Amino acid sequence: MKGKKGRRKNKGFRVKQQYWNYKKVISRIIRVAQENRVYCVYVNPAWTSCKCPSCGHIAAGNRIDEVFLCLTCRYKCDADEAGATEILRRTYGYLMSLESINPKGVK
């Protein structure tokens, strides 16, 4: 909107605003989880939607828009489903590593 003073924000402002909102949302999730005695786990989201849930093959070519098709085993599903499955698998792996350190369970 040209001519409207104060209406246009530059890219630096938008980047800072986006980062601030993300931090605020994450801190709120952690606080609510702690209040409700829910264990919160951070999982690195890198390559989650490019890793095959069936054979474990990782390639950028596995994901074409919203469709996941493994180049190795030809497994096909929704790309978001493949990513969510990998995040769940990583979360279970992390929790099982804590279980082996503390056999009585996570506290």
Protein Blocks (a to p, Z undefined) as FASTA:
>chain_A
ZZiahkaccfklmmmmmmmmmmmmmmmmmmmmmmnopacddddfehklmccfklopacfk
lpghjbccdfklopacdfklmmmmmmmmmmmmmmmmmmmmmmnbpZZ
